[in-house]
Amino acid sequence: MTTAQQLAVIELLRVRAFPAERGSTELGRSGPGYHLAELFQGDGTADAGQHGAEHTALTGILTARFGEPHYISLWSMRTRLGAGEEIPDPWRELSDGFDYLHLWRWEGRWLALGAAGEVGADGEAGPDGDAGERPFRIVVAVTETDPP
């Protein structure tokens, strides 16, 4: 997906009505008060540079459009989930796959952009305890639910 296509997906999600029920869409997943879409997925070292460049480009364009983002850690959400606290979607889902998010607020909705992935040496465990590689991903969320 090109940067222009990624921006078109973001714009579509930004104005799309939220469904009453959780489910899959042609762009990802949606539910009451949120949409999630994967903008990039790649594996291995060959995709590491592209992943970083695409995330940087999207962050720059969205910052020019919506202003400086908040940069938030999702560590506390994961900790609270582990303690049994109920975290609403899409925040629960995002905290499961991302350490940090760029977050913009406009017209009563939040736009969250997350990037994740790593390449581990053979047999070395990554921060999640898994050995080897985790896919590189860029995900966008649009929600009317405030971050918990």
C-alpha positions as CSV (number, residue, x, y, z in Angstrom):
1,M,0.0,0.0,0.0
2,T,1.4,3.4,-1.0
3,T,1.5,6.4,1.4
4,A,-1.3,7.9,-0.6
5,Q,-3.4,4.7,-0.2
6,Q,-2.7,4.7,3.5
7,L,-3.8,8.3,3.8
8,A,-7.0,7.5,1.9
9,V,-7.8,4.6,4.3
10,I,-7.2,7.0,7.3
11,E,-9.5,9.6,5.7
12,L,-12.2,7.0,5.1
13,L,-12.1,5.7,8.6
14,R,-12.0,9.3,10.0
15,V,-15.4,10.1,8.5
16,R,-17.0,6.6,8.5
17,A,-19.9,5.9,11.0
18,F,-19.1,3.4,13.7
19,P,-21.1,0.1,13.6
20,A,-23.3,-1.1,16.4
21,E,-21.6,-4.5,16.5
22,R,-18.0,-5.6,16.4
23,G,-16.8,-7.3,13.2
24,S,-14.5,-7.4,10.2
25,T,-14.6,-4.9,7.4
26,E,-12.9,-4.6,4.1
27,L,-10.2,-2.5,5.9
28,G,-9.8,-4.3,9.2
29,R,-12.0,-4.4,12.2
30,S,-14.7,-2.1,13.6
31,G,-16.9,-2.0,16.6
32,P,-19.0,0.4,18.6
33,G,-17.0,3.6,18.7
34,Y,-13.9,2.5,16.8
35,H,-12.3,1.4,13.5
36,L,-8.9,-0.4,13.2
37,A,-7.0,-1.0,10.0
38,E,-3.6,-2.4,9.2
39,L,-1.6,-0.1,6.9
40,F,1.6,-2.1,6.6
41,Q,2.8,-5.6,7.4
42,G,6.1,-7.0,6.6
43,D,8.6,-9.6,7.8
44,G,12.3,-9.6,8.2
45,T,15.2,-7.2,7.8
46,A,14.2,-6.3,4.2
47,D,11.1,-4.7,5.5
48,A,12.6,-2.9,8.5
49,G,13.7,0.2,6.5
50,Q,10.4,0.5,4.6
51,H,8.5,0.1,7.9
52,G,10.4,3.0,9.5
53,A,10.2,5.2,6.4
54,E,6.4,4.7,6.0
55,H,5.7,5.3,9.7
56,T,7.9,8.5,9.6
57,A,6.1,9.7,6.5
58,L,2.6,9.1,7.9
59,T,3.5,10.7,11.2
60,G,4.8,13.8,9.4
61,I,1.8,14.2,7.1
62,L,-0.7,13.7,10.0
63,T,1.2,16.1,12.1
64,A,1.0,18.7,9.3
65,R,-2.7,18.1,9.0
66,F,-3.8,17.7,12.7
67,G,-1.0,19.4,14.7
68,E,1.6,17.9,17.1
69,P,0.6,14.5,18.3
70,H,0.6,13.1,21.8
71,Y,3.1,10.3,22.1
72,I,1.7,7.8,24.6
73,S,3.0,4.6,26.2
74,L,0.6,1.7,26.4
75,W,2.6,0.0,29.2
76,S,0.1,1.1,31.9
77,M,-2.8,-0.2,29.9
78,R,-1.1,-3.6,29.7
79,T,-0.4,-3.6,33.4
80,R,-4.0,-2.7,34.2
81,L,-5.3,-5.4,31.9
82,G,-3.0,-7.9,33.7
83,A,-4.6,-6.8,37.0
84,G,-8.0,-7.6,35.6
85,E,-9.2,-4.1,34.7
86,E,-11.6,-3.8,31.8
87,I,-10.0,-1.7,29.0
88,P,-12.4,-0.7,26.2
89,D,-11.6,-1.4,22.5
90,P,-9.7,-0.2,20.6
91,W,-7.3,0.5,23.4
92,R,-7.3,-3.1,24.7
93,E,-6.4,-4.4,21.2
94,L,-3.8,-1.7,20.6
95,S,-2.1,-2.3,24.0
96,D,-1.7,-5.9,23.1
97,G,0.4,-5.2,20.0
98,F,2.1,-1.8,20.5
99,D,4.3,-0.2,23.0
100,Y,3.6,3.4,22.0
101,L,1.2,5.4,19.9
102,H,1.1,8.7,18.1
103,L,-2.3,10.2,19.0
104,W,-4.2,13.2,17.5
105,R,-7.5,14.6,18.6
106,W,-10.0,16.4,16.3
107,E,-13.7,16.8,16.0
108,G,-14.5,14.5,18.9
109,R,-12.5,11.6,17.6
110,W,-9.0,10.2,18.3
111,L,-6.6,9.1,15.6
112,A,-4.0,6.6,16.8
113,L,-1.0,5.5,14.7
114,G,1.0,2.5,16.0
115,A,4.2,0.9,14.7
116,A,5.6,-2.4,15.9
117,G,8.0,-5.1,14.9
118,E,11.6,-6.2,15.4
119,V,14.2,-8.5,13.9
120,G,15.9,-10.7,16.5
121,A,19.1,-12.7,16.1
122,D,18.5,-16.4,15.8
123,G,17.6,-17.8,19.1
124,E,17.6,-14.4,20.9
125,A,14.4,-13.5,22.7
126,G,12.7,-10.2,21.9
127,P,11.0,-8.1,24.5
128,D,7.9,-10.3,24.3
129,G,9.9,-13.4,25.2
130,D,9.6,-14.8,21.6
131,A,12.8,-15.8,19.8
132,G,13.5,-14.5,16.3
133,E,11.4,-12.0,14.3
134,R,8.1,-10.2,14.9
135,P,6.3,-8.8,11.9
136,F,6.6,-5.1,11.2
137,R,3.2,-3.5,11.4
138,I,1.6,-0.1,11.1
139,V,-1.9,0.2,12.4
140,V,-4.3,3.1,12.5
141,A,-7.3,3.4,14.9
142,V,-10.0,6.0,14.8
143,T,-12.2,6.1,17.9
144,E,-14.5,8.3,19.9
145,T,-13.5,6.5,23.1
146,D,-11.0,8.5,25.2
147,P,-7.8,6.7,26.1
148,P,-8.2,5.1,29.5
